[in-house]
Amino acid sequence: MDSNARVRVKEETEDEVAPTNGSSYINLKVISNLNNLDPYFRVRRDHPLLRVMISWGVRSKVEYNTVRFTYDGVRIDANQTPNDLNMEDDDCIDAWTEQLGGHLII
């Protein structure tokens, strides 16, 4: 390393240190009957869950809008945020394939 190189170091006071508990972020797991991925997503608590839905669809190679996402048995609207649903860290979202019909006539 060059002896003339300059390195800037910012000293942080206790008030400036970011919280380590991740209060503005949340980890969510998406569980599905389509695959065994069950990926975790780290998202901001105030951002719409549409981002999670799209990312899950890309990883699962499924169009996200063909799947129903539920939390505690209630369908999630794409514009809802984790704060809107009072989600906690490591909560699970269920992804269900949408089925129409299914009645067998004998």
N, CA, C and O of each residue as an XYZ file, in Angstrom:
424
protein
N       0.841     -1.178      0.000
C       0.000      0.000      0.000
C       0.884      1.239      0.000
O       1.906      1.276      0.685
N       0.507      2.219     -0.741
C       1.258      3.464     -0.834
C       1.228      4.184      0.508
O       0.165      4.343      1.108
N       2.375      4.612      0.970
C       2.450      5.279      2.275
C       1.780      6.648      2.257
O       1.485      7.207      3.314
N       1.535      7.195      1.061
C       0.875      8.493      0.949
C      -0.637      8.373      0.797
O      -1.336      9.383      0.713
N      -1.143      7.143      0.760
C      -2.585      6.946      0.587
C      -3.327      7.472      1.805
O      -2.862      7.339      2.937
N      -4.481      8.067      1.558
C      -5.283      8.618      2.644
C      -6.507      7.739      2.876
O      -7.137      7.255      1.935
N      -6.810      7.555      4.099
C      -7.992      6.791      4.476
C      -8.810      7.660      5.410
O      -8.294      8.185      6.397
N     -10.084      7.811      5.094
C     -10.958      8.599      5.958
C     -11.750      7.655      6.846
O     -12.327      6.672      6.382
N     -11.764      7.967      8.093
C     -12.519      7.174      9.057
C     -13.489      8.107      9.748
O     -13.096      9.139     10.292
N     -14.748      7.741      9.725
C     -15.756      8.544     10.401
C     -16.055      7.895     11.737
O     -16.411      6.718     11.807
N     -15.910      8.658     12.772
C     -16.254      8.150     14.090
C     -17.739      8.383     14.309
O     -18.239      9.493     14.129
N     -18.435      7.327     14.697
C     -19.869      7.430     14.925
C     -20.140      7.554     16.409
O     -19.563      6.846     17.233
N     -21.028      8.467     16.724
C     -21.459      8.557     18.112
C     -22.517      7.490     18.336
O     -23.001      6.878     17.384
N     -22.870      7.271     19.571
C     -23.846      6.233     19.886
C     -25.189      6.512     19.221
O     -25.906      5.575     18.870
N     -25.543      7.788     19.041
C     -26.812      8.147     18.420
C     -26.825      7.859     16.923
O     -27.894      7.653     16.349
N     -25.660      7.841     16.281
C     -25.592      7.658     14.836
C     -25.522      6.201     14.410
O     -25.734      5.902     13.234
N     -25.238      5.303     15.309
C     -25.088      3.900     14.951
C     -26.452      3.324     14.603
O     -27.420      3.495     15.345
N     -26.517      2.641     13.469
C     -27.780      2.035     13.046
C     -28.166      0.925     14.013
O     -27.297      0.213     14.515
N     -29.448      0.772     14.277
C     -29.873     -0.284     15.193
C     -29.565     -1.654     14.624
O     -29.755     -1.887     13.430
N     -29.096     -2.557     15.457
C     -28.721     -3.888     14.992
C     -29.908     -4.831     14.931
O     -29.807     -5.910     14.346
N     -31.029     -4.447     15.523
C     -32.184     -5.335     15.499
C     -32.949     -5.253     14.190
O     -33.936     -5.969     14.020
N     -32.523     -4.397     13.250
C     -33.150     -4.317     11.944
C     -34.572     -3.810     12.012
O     -35.439     -4.334     11.313
N     -34.839     -2.823     12.816
C     -36.200     -2.367     13.043
C     -36.888     -1.871     11.776
O     -38.116     -1.915     11.699
N     -36.144     -1.402     10.785
C     -36.785     -0.947      9.558
C     -36.900     -2.067      8.522
O     -37.526     -1.876      7.480
N     -36.311     -3.218      8.791
C     -36.375     -4.364      7.886
C     -37.016     -5.550      8.590
O     -37.050     -5.626      9.818
N     -37.520     -6.469      7.785
C     -38.139     -7.675      8.313
C     -37.769     -8.842      7.400
O     -37.666     -8.671      6.185
N     -37.571    -10.022      7.977
C     -37.305    -11.237      7.208
C     -38.595    -12.030      7.108
O     -39.222    -12.337      8.122
N     -38.990    -12.359      5.887
C     -40.213    -13.114      5.650
C     -39.895    -14.370      4.862
O     -39.016    -14.368      3.999
N     -40.609    -15.435      5.160
C     -40.435    -16.697      4.454
C     -41.699    -16.962      3.645
O     -42.808    -16.769      4.144
N     -41.540    -17.400      2.405
C     -42.681    -17.743      1.563
C     -42.729    -19.254      1.421
O     -41.790    -19.872      0.918
N     -43.827    -19.843      1.869
C     -44.018    -21.292      1.809
C     -45.019    -21.592      0.702
O     -46.060    -20.943      0.602
N     -44.693    -22.587     -0.133
C     -45.543    -22.902     -1.272
C     -45.680    -24.398     -1.461
O     -44.802    -25.173     -1.081
N     -46.806    -24.794     -2.062
C     -47.000    -26.188     -2.431
C     -46.439    -26.477     -3.825
O     -46.515    -27.610     -4.300
N     -45.881    -25.465     -4.478
C     -45.353    -25.626     -5.837
C     -43.940    -26.182     -5.872
O     -43.567    -26.881     -6.814
N     -43.154    -25.873     -4.848
C     -41.750    -26.278     -4.859
C     -41.238    -26.365     -3.428
O     -41.964    -26.083     -2.475
N     -40.004    -26.751     -3.299
C     -39.393    -26.890     -1.979
C     -38.426    -25.751     -1.665
O     -37.556    -25.901     -0.806
N     -38.565    -24.628     -2.340
C     -37.620    -23.532     -2.145
C     -37.759    -22.874     -0.776
O     -36.771    -22.729     -0.057
N     -38.964    -22.479     -0.413
C     -39.235    -21.762      0.835
C     -38.192    -20.685      1.116
O     -37.549    -20.709      2.165
N     -38.016    -19.734      0.185
C     -36.975    -18.722      0.369
C     -37.351    -17.653      1.394
O     -38.527    -17.386      1.639
N     -36.325    -17.056      1.980
C     -36.494    -15.919      2.879
C     -36.256    -14.642      2.093
O     -35.435    -14.604      1.176
N     -36.979    -13.607      2.461
C     -36.810    -12.306      1.834
C     -36.622    -11.266      2.928
O     -37.336    -11.277      3.931
N     -35.673    -10.377      2.737
C     -35.454     -9.273      3.671
C     -36.009     -8.028      3.002
O     -35.502     -7.583      1.972
N     -37.045     -7.475      3.592
C     -37.728     -6.328      2.995
C     -37.918     -5.229      4.032
O     -37.890     -5.472      5.238
N     -38.110     -4.031      3.537
C     -38.410     -2.911      4.433
C     -39.851     -3.042      4.907
O     -40.729     -3.471      4.158
N     -40.077     -2.670      6.141
C     -41.407     -2.786      6.738
C     -42.430     -1.862      6.076
O     -43.633     -2.111      6.153
N     -41.958     -0.801      5.428
C     -42.882      0.163      4.842
C     -42.965      0.077      3.316
O     -43.525      0.971      2.682
N     -42.420     -0.977      2.723
C     -42.503     -1.164      1.274
C     -43.580     -2.194      0.943
O     -43.771     -3.148      1.697
N     -44.284     -2.013     -0.171
C     -45.342     -2.955     -0.548
C     -44.810     -4.381     -0.723
O     -43.677     -4.588     -1.156
N     -45.647     -5.347     -0.380
C     -45.270     -6.758     -0.495
C     -45.235     -7.233     -1.942
O     -44.859     -8.374     -2.208
N     -45.620     -6.375     -2.877
C     -45.524     -6.717     -4.295
C     -44.101     -7.113     -4.652
O     -43.902     -8.002     -5.480
N     -43.114     -6.477     -4.051
C     -41.709     -6.804     -4.329
C     -41.393     -8.246     -3.940
O     -40.679     -8.945     -4.659
N     -41.926     -8.685     -2.805
C     -41.719    -10.070     -2.367
C     -42.400    -11.023     -3.342
O     -41.827    -12.045     -3.719
N     -43.614    -10.691     -3.747
C     -44.370    -11.547     -4.666
C     -43.639    -11.718     -5.997
O     -43.520    -12.832     -6.507
N     -43.158    -10.626     -6.545
C     -42.445    -10.683     -7.826
C     -41.145    -11.468     -7.679
O     -40.840    -12.317     -8.517
N     -40.380    -11.198     -6.631
C     -39.112    -11.907     -6.417
C     -39.340    -13.398     -6.221
O     -38.585    -14.218     -6.744
N     -40.380    -13.754     -5.470
C     -40.693    -15.164     -5.269
C     -41.053    -15.813     -6.606
O     -40.618    -16.930     -6.886
N     -41.840    -15.126     -7.429
C     -42.217    -15.650     -8.736
C     -41.018    -15.901     -9.630
O     -40.964    -16.912    -10.330
N     -40.057    -14.990     -9.613
C     -38.844    -15.150    -10.421
C     -38.055    -16.362     -9.945
O     -37.619    -17.176    -10.759
N     -37.868    -16.490     -8.629
C     -37.118    -17.634     -8.090
C     -37.825    -18.956     -8.348
O     -37.180    -19.978     -8.583
N     -39.148    -18.932     -8.304
C     -39.923    -20.164     -8.466
C     -40.262    -20.459     -9.917
O     -40.816    -21.512    -10.232
N     -39.926    -19.523    -10.800
C     -40.234    -19.652    -12.226
C     -41.736    -19.784    -12.452
O     -42.199    -20.615    -13.233
N     -42.481    -18.936    -11.743
C     -43.939    -18.913    -11.817
C     -44.363    -17.450    -11.917
O     -43.765    -16.582    -11.281
N     -45.390    -17.179    -12.711
C     -45.931    -15.824    -12.753
C     -46.587    -15.535    -11.408
O     -47.501    -16.246    -10.990
N     -46.123    -14.503    -10.742
C     -46.613    -14.216     -9.388
C     -48.114    -13.946     -9.352
O     -48.758    -14.205     -8.335
N     -48.682    -13.429    -10.440
C     -50.108    -13.102    -10.437
C     -51.008    -14.315    -10.658
O     -52.231    -14.173    -10.693
N     -50.424    -15.505    -10.807
C     -51.221    -16.732    -10.893
C     -51.267    -17.445     -9.545
O     -51.799    -18.550     -9.432
N     -50.706    -16.804     -8.529
C     -50.603    -17.407     -7.198
C     -51.296    -16.492     -6.193
O     -51.225    -15.268     -6.302
N     -51.969    -17.099     -5.212
C     -52.570    -16.322     -4.121
C     -51.612    -16.330     -2.945
O     -51.156    -17.388     -2.511
N     -51.311    -15.160     -2.439
C     -50.449    -15.025     -1.274
C     -51.321    -14.695     -0.073
O     -52.118    -13.757     -0.112
N     -51.166    -15.474      1.001
C     -51.966    -15.246      2.199
C     -51.071    -15.127      3.426
O     -49.966    -15.667      3.478
N     -51.585    -14.405      4.402
C     -50.909    -14.272      5.694
C     -51.976    -14.452      6.766
O     -52.964    -13.719      6.799
N     -51.773    -15.415      7.628
C     -52.758    -15.768      8.660
C     -54.125    -16.053      8.049
O     -55.154    -15.697      8.623
N     -54.132    -16.699      6.874
C     -55.372    -17.106      6.227
C     -56.085    -16.023      5.445
O     -57.143    -16.282      4.871
N     -55.541    -14.824      5.404
C     -56.166    -13.711      4.698
C     -55.311    -13.350      3.491
O     -54.090    -13.234      3.588
N     -55.979    -13.176      2.351
C     -55.253    -12.845      1.129
C     -54.549    -11.497      1.263
O     -55.103    -10.541      1.804
N     -53.318    -11.443      0.759
C     -52.511    -10.225      0.820
C     -52.733     -9.416     -0.447
O     -52.652     -9.946     -1.555
N     -53.010     -8.143     -0.279
C     -53.082     -7.224     -1.400
C     -51.654     -6.788     -1.720
O     -50.860     -6.555     -0.809
N     -51.327     -6.679     -2.988
C     -49.955     -6.367     -3.400
C     -49.458     -5.030     -2.862
O     -48.251     -4.836     -2.720
N     -50.361     -4.110     -2.563
C     -49.963     -2.791     -2.069
C     -49.809     -2.739     -0.555
O     -49.360     -1.725     -0.021
N     -50.170     -3.804      0.144
C     -50.029     -3.818      1.595
C     -48.560     -3.957      1.978
O     -47.762     -4.538      1.243
N     -48.224     -3.416      3.131
C     -46.861     -3.492      3.649
C     -46.845     -4.405      4.869
O     -47.897     -4.682      5.444
N     -45.669     -4.877      5.271
C     -45.587     -5.659      6.511
C     -46.146     -4.901      7.719
O     -46.733     -5.511      8.612
N     -45.970     -3.585      7.752
C     -46.544     -2.789      8.845
C     -48.065     -2.840      8.827
O     -48.695     -2.924      9.881
N     -48.663     -2.788      7.629
C     -50.123     -2.848      7.517
C     -50.678     -4.135      8.108
O     -51.763     -4.144      8.688
N     -49.921     -5.229      7.957
C     -50.383     -6.544      8.408
C     -49.840     -6.916      9.786
O     -50.050     -8.033     10.260
N     -49.144     -5.982     10.426
C     -48.537     -6.239     11.747
C     -47.650     -7.476     11.739
O     -47.681     -8.282     12.669
N     -46.859     -7.618     10.679
C     -45.957     -8.766     10.564
C     -44.763     -8.596     11.483
O     -44.326     -7.482     11.772
N     -44.245     -9.730     11.935
C     -43.054     -9.750     12.769
C     -41.941    -10.461     12.016
O     -42.185    -11.131     11.012
N     -40.731    -10.312     12.505
C     -39.583    -10.948     11.880
C     -39.775    -12.462     11.829
O     -40.252    -13.061     12.793
N     -39.409    -13.077     10.714
C     -39.501    -14.523     10.465
C     -40.930    -15.038     10.332
O     -41.162    -16.235     10.502
N     -41.894    -14.169     10.031
C     -43.250    -14.627      9.748
C     -43.276    -15.310      8.385
O     -42.376    -15.126      7.566
N     -44.329    -16.106      8.156
C     -44.457    -16.864      6.907
C     -45.635    -16.366      6.088
O     -46.708    -16.071      6.616
N     -45.409    -16.283      4.794
C     -46.457    -15.995      3.820
C     -46.689    -17.288      3.061
O     -45.736    -17.951      2.651
N     -47.954    -17.650      2.872
C     -48.287    -18.851      2.107
C     -48.580    -18.465      0.667
O     -49.272    -17.480      0.410
N     -48.051    -19.244     -0.275
C     -48.300    -19.032     -1.698
C     -49.090    -20.230     -2.213
O     -48.617    -21.366     -2.170
N     -50.281    -19.964     -2.693
C     -51.181    -21.022     -3.151
C     -51.425    -20.883     -4.647
O     -51.593    -19.779     -5.164
N     -51.442    -22.027     -5.334
C     -51.805    -21.981     -6.747
C     -53.299    -21.736     -6.830
O     -54.089    -22.343     -6.106
N     -53.666    -20.847     -7.713
C     -55.074    -20.515     -7.867
C     -55.721    -21.557     -8.765
O     -55.261    -21.801     -9.881
N     -56.790    -22.169     -8.271
C     -57.486    -23.187     -9.046
C     -58.921    -22.753     -9.278
O     -59.600    -22.275     -8.370
N     -59.356    -22.924    -10.485
C     -60.740    -22.635    -10.828
C     -61.423    -23.941    -11.181
O     -60.857    -24.785    -11.875
N     -62.629    -24.096    -10.702
C     -63.370    -25.324    -10.994
C     -62.903    -26.458    -10.127
O     -62.697    -26.288     -8.925
N     -62.734    -27.622    -10.731
C     -62.285    -28.787     -9.989
C     -63.415    -29.738     -9.656
O     -63.193    -30.752     -8.994
N     -64.616    -29.433    -10.099
C     -65.757    -30.289     -9.822
C     -65.785    -31.433    -10.831
O     -65.670    -31.216    -12.038
N     -65.938    -32.639    -10.326
C     -65.970    -33.824    -11.176
C     -67.410    -34.263    -11.382
O     -68.135    -34.506    -10.418
N     -67.818    -34.362    -12.621
C     -69.173    -34.814    -12.939
C     -69.103    -36.283    -13.314
O     -68.345    -36.681    -14.199
N     -69.915    -37.089    -12.618
C     -69.914    -38.539    -12.881
C     -71.179    -38.929    -13.592
O     -71.374    -40.104    -13.904
